[in-house]
Amino acid sequence: MFMRKIALAAVAAAALTVSAAPAMADDAGEIEYRKAVMEAIGGHTKALFGIINGRTGNNAHLASHAAALADLSQTAAGIFPEGSDFGDTAALPAIWEQPGEFEQAVKMFQDAAATLNTAAQSGDMSAIGQAAGGLGKSCKNCHAGFRQKDNR
């Protein structure tokens, strides 16, 4: 019984160590995490616009994509930590050199995503269309000044 308690304590200590891992993450890990978050934002955005533009009949999913974007917009503020400005990233140095401007761009995205989420939850297609336009503008605004152009 005593050995079982020791084993359980060891497992608990290991779990705490694993849960503390993000605080010790490396810069390459931060970049990979950022890419994953941005891909999720892109995926939800593409799905949402597919619904709005009638390219799919999955209208019942519109509100869930809008809610996910609103949540992810809050995450976006924290995915550009110091030290993740080099390596395999499309993030421009302006993110770290102009933190006030970057913060405003992220805030524009957060506000647009929140507005879209409110509209999507209401089901008002006119409001959804207008809010989706605002979301698109916020994405373009941030990418224009803070992301390398895609040469594909």
C-alpha positions in Angstrom: 0.0 0.0 0.0 2.8 2.4 0.9 4.6 1.7 -2.4 1.4 2.4 -4.3 1.1 5.8 -2.6 4.7 6.5 -3.6 4.0 5.5 -7.2 0.9 7.7 -7.2 2.9 10.6 -5.9 5.6 10.1 -8.6 2.9 10.1 -11.3 1.4 13.3 -9.8 4.8 15.0 -9.8 5.5 13.9 -13.4 2.1 15.3 -14.4 2.9 18.6 -12.8 6.3 18.7 -14.5 4.6 18.1 -17.9 2.0 20.7 -17.3 4.8 23.3 -16.5 6.5 22.5 -19.8 5.0 25.5 -21.8 6.8 27.9 -19.5 10.1 26.4 -20.6 9.2 26.0 -24.3 11.8 26.7 -27.0 11.6 29.3 -29.7 11.0 26.8 -32.5 8.2 25.3 -30.5 6.6 28.8 -30.1 6.8 29.2 -33.9 5.2 25.8 -34.5 2.5 26.6 -32.0 1.8 30.0 -33.7 1.6 28.3 -37.1 -1.0 25.8 -35.7 -3.1 28.6 -34.2 -3.0 30.6 -37.4 -3.9 27.5 -39.4 -6.9 27.0 -37.2 -7.9 30.6 -37.7 -7.5 30.2 -41.4 -9.5 26.9 -41.4 -12.4 28.4 -39.5 -12.3 31.5 -41.7 -12.3 29.5 -44.9 -15.2 27.2 -43.7 -17.2 30.2 -42.5 -16.8 32.1 -45.8 -17.7 28.8 -47.7 -21.0 28.8 -45.8 -21.7 32.5 -46.3 -20.9 32.3 -50.0 -23.1 29.2 -50.5 -20.3 26.8 -51.4 -21.6 24.3 -48.8 -24.9 23.4 -47.3 -23.5 23.3 -43.8 -25.3 26.4 -42.6 -25.9 25.0 -39.1 -22.1 25.1 -38.5 -21.7 28.9 -39.1 -22.2 29.8 -35.5 -19.7 27.3 -34.3 -17.0 28.6 -36.7 -17.7 32.2 -35.6 -17.5 31.2 -31.9 -14.2 29.4 -32.6 -12.8 32.5 -34.3 -13.8 34.7 -31.4 -12.0 32.4 -29.0 -8.9 32.1 -31.3 -8.7 35.9 -31.6 -8.1 36.0 -27.9 -5.4 33.4 -28.2 -3.7 35.3 -31.1 -2.6 38.1 -28.8 -0.2 35.7 -27.0 1.4 33.7 -29.9 4.2 36.1 -30.7 6.5 36.0 -27.6 9.9 37.6 -27.6 12.5 35.3 -29.1 10.1 33.8 -31.7 11.0 36.4 -34.3 13.5 34.3 -36.3 13.6 30.9 -37.9 10.9 29.3 -40.0 8.3 32.1 -39.6 6.5 34.6 -41.9 6.2 37.0 -39.0 7.8 40.3 -39.8 10.2 42.1 -37.3 7.6 44.9 -37.1 5.6 42.8 -34.6 8.3 43.2 -32.0 9.6 46.6 -33.3 6.2 48.3 -33.3 4.3 46.6 -30.4 1.7 49.3 -30.1 0.7 49.1 -33.8 0.7 45.3 -33.6 -1.5 45.4 -30.5 -3.9 47.6 -32.4 -4.0 45.2 -35.3 -4.7 42.2 -33.0 -7.4 44.3 -31.2 -9.0 45.0 -34.6 -9.1 41.3 -35.3 -10.5 40.5 -31.8 -13.2 43.1 -32.2 -14.1 41.9 -35.7 -14.3 38.3 -34.5 -16.5 39.2 -31.6 -18.8 41.2 -33.8 -19.0 38.3 -36.2 -19.7 35.9 -33.4 -22.6 38.1 -32.1 -24.1 38.3 -35.6 -23.7 34.6 -36.2 -25.4 33.7 -33.0 -28.3 35.9 -34.0 -28.7 34.2 -37.3 -29.2 37.5 -39.1 -27.5 36.9 -42.5 -27.3 40.6 -43.3 -25.4 41.3 -40.1 -23.3 38.2 -40.6 -22.3 39.3 -44.1 -21.4 42.8 -42.9 -19.4 41.4 -39.9 -17.6 38.9 -42.1 -16.4 41.8 -44.2 -15.0 43.4 -41.1 -13.2 40.2 -40.2 -11.7 40.0 -43.7 -10.5 43.6 -43.4 -8.9 42.9 -40.0 -7.0 39.9 -41.4 -5.7 41.9 -44.3 -4.8 44.8 -42.0 -2.6 42.6 -39.9 -1.1 40.6 -42.7 -0.2 43.8 -44.7 2.1 45.1 -42.0 3.1 42.2 -40.0 3.4 39.1 -42.2 5.7 38.4 -45.1 4.0 38.2 -48.5 3.3 34.7 -49.7 5.4 34.1 -52.9 3.4 31.1 -54.0 
